[in-house]
Amino acid sequence: MEKLPTLKAKEIRRMSREERRKKLEELRAELMKLRTDVKAKGRIENPSALRELRRSIARILTVEREEG
C-alpha cells in the first residue's frame, strides 16, 4: 500500500460538495479494506494508515457540518 497523502482542512474546503462526498466514499472503502486485512492477516504493512484514514474522514465530515 502506498503512503496516503494527508488531507488538510484547507484542501477539503476547496473541494466541491460532490468531490468531498466522492472522496469520503473512497476513504471509507479503503478503511474497510484495511480493517478486513487486519482481521484476515492479523496485521497490516502500515498500521498508521488506519489512523490517517479515520482522521481524514473526520476532517471531511467536520467541514461538511461547518458548511451546513
Rosetta silent file (secondary structure, phi, psi, omega in degrees, C-alpha in Angstrom):
SEQUENCE: MEKLPTLKAKEIRRMSREERRKKLEELRAELMKLRTDVKAKGRIENPSALRELRRSIARILTVEREEG
SCORE:     score description
SCORE:     0.000 S_00000001
   1 L     0.000  136.303  179.644    0.000    0.000    0.000 S_00000001
   2 L   -79.818  160.340  178.144    1.290    3.435   -0.878 S_00000001
   3 L   -66.582  128.854  179.481    1.596    6.269    1.624 S_00000001
   4 L   -81.732  129.884  176.185   -1.663    8.150    1.854 S_00000001
   5 L   -69.798  140.946  179.210   -1.356   11.895    1.481 S_00000001
   6 L   -74.540  128.625  176.772   -2.734   13.774    4.457 S_00000001
   7 L   -86.065  119.582  178.503   -5.878   15.692    3.610 S_00000001
   8 L   -90.007  151.686 -179.344   -5.696   19.152    5.121 S_00000001
   9 H   -59.341  -36.963  179.573   -8.844   21.053    6.070 S_00000001
  10 H   -61.313  -42.133  177.987   -7.859   23.839    3.691 S_00000001
  11 H   -65.417  -40.749 -178.973   -7.737   21.378    0.780 S_00000001
  12 H   -64.636  -40.159 -179.782  -11.075   19.882    1.789 S_00000001
  13 H   -65.423  -28.247  179.001  -12.733   23.311    1.893 S_00000001
  14 H   -75.325  -18.413  179.666  -11.562   23.984   -1.678 S_00000001
  15 L   -73.772  153.203  172.722  -13.345   20.843   -2.902 S_00000001
  16 L   -75.774  165.024 -179.718  -16.888   20.991   -4.153 S_00000001
  17 H   -59.444  -39.819  179.947  -19.526   19.230   -2.094 S_00000001
  18 H   -66.509  -40.024  177.649  -19.698   16.449   -4.689 S_00000001
  19 H   -63.367  -39.938  178.675  -15.903   15.986   -4.645 S_00000001
  20 H   -63.769  -42.996 -179.740  -15.982   15.713   -0.857 S_00000001
  21 H   -64.007  -40.554  179.113  -18.695   13.075   -0.952 S_00000001
  22 H   -64.967  -44.008  179.554  -16.780   11.073   -3.549 S_00000001
  23 H   -63.692  -40.183  178.761  -13.551   11.318   -1.521 S_00000001
  24 H   -60.749  -44.213  177.438  -15.429   10.292    1.624 S_00000001
  25 H   -60.877  -44.122  179.919  -16.730    7.157   -0.132 S_00000001
  26 H   -61.847  -45.792 -178.676  -13.209    6.306   -1.343 S_00000001
  27 H   -65.295  -40.630  179.101  -11.701    6.766    2.122 S_00000001
  28 H   -65.503  -38.915  177.806  -14.408    4.695    3.802 S_00000001
  29 H   -64.452  -42.881  178.943  -13.922    1.895    1.262 S_00000001
  30 H   -64.071  -40.988  178.256  -10.164    1.962    1.841 S_00000001
  31 H   -62.339  -43.348  179.229  -10.677    1.904    5.617 S_00000001
  32 H   -62.975  -40.701  178.629  -12.991   -1.099    5.318 S_00000001
  33 H   -62.247  -45.233  179.577  -10.418   -2.871    3.135 S_00000001
  34 H   -64.841  -41.035  179.373   -7.644   -2.232    5.665 S_00000001
  35 H   -63.816  -37.569  177.041   -9.798   -3.405    8.560 S_00000001
  36 H   -63.709  -42.834  177.422  -10.581   -6.580    6.624 S_00000001
  37 H   -60.440  -40.785  179.406   -6.857   -7.126    6.056 S_00000001
  38 H   -62.286  -43.846 -179.247   -6.206   -6.720    9.783 S_00000001
  39 H   -67.022  -39.960 -176.295   -8.858   -9.312   10.613 S_00000001
  40 H   -75.641  -46.105 -173.987   -7.656  -11.746    7.930 S_00000001
  41 H   -98.341  -17.982 -178.865   -3.889  -11.411    8.323 S_00000001
  42 L    88.922  -15.025  178.066   -3.660  -10.173   11.884 S_00000001
  43 L  -161.247  165.092  178.093   -1.531   -7.197   10.855 S_00000001
  44 L  -130.288  163.791 -176.772   -1.002   -4.736    8.043 S_00000001
  45 L   -63.382  -41.793 -175.421    2.013   -3.209    6.377 S_00000001
  46 L  -127.763   88.328 -176.622    1.295    0.344    7.518 S_00000001
  47 L   -61.406  -28.737 -179.616   -0.673    0.496   10.787 S_00000001
  48 H   -69.609  -14.785  178.743   -0.657    4.301   10.834 S_00000001
  49 H   -63.074  -37.554  177.887   -2.747    4.252    7.654 S_00000001
  50 H   -58.834  -47.601 -179.296   -5.823    3.289    9.702 S_00000001
  51 H   -62.984  -44.645 -178.576   -5.388    6.320   11.920 S_00000001
  52 H   -64.865  -39.661  176.979   -4.773    8.658    8.993 S_00000001
  53 H   -62.660  -45.985  179.266   -7.849    7.373    7.141 S_00000001
  54 H   -60.706  -40.612 -179.595  -10.050    7.873   10.205 S_00000001
  55 H   -68.099  -40.524  178.713   -8.721   11.394   10.662 S_00000001
  56 H   -63.808  -40.744  177.271   -9.240   12.307    7.005 S_00000001
  57 H   -62.044  -44.192  179.608  -12.815   11.028    7.178 S_00000001
  58 H   -62.702  -39.643  179.129  -13.389   13.082   10.330 S_00000001
  59 H   -62.779  -44.182  179.618  -11.976   16.210    8.666 S_00000001
  60 H   -62.096  -46.309 -179.607  -14.300   15.843    5.691 S_00000001
  61 H   -63.131  -36.860  178.290  -17.321   15.318    7.951 S_00000001
  62 H   -64.292  -45.959  179.266  -16.339   18.330   10.056 S_00000001
  63 H   -63.459  -40.855  177.847  -16.090   20.604    7.023 S_00000001
  64 H   -59.055  -43.729 -179.932  -19.438   19.273    5.770 S_00000001
  65 H   -68.265  -37.921  179.128  -21.077   20.129    9.104 S_00000001
  66 H   -62.501  -39.905 -176.606  -19.463   23.556    9.229 S_00000001
  67 H   -84.059  -11.947  174.020  -20.791   24.442    5.786 S_00000001
  68 L    79.238    0.000    0.000  -24.223   23.060    6.561 S_00000001
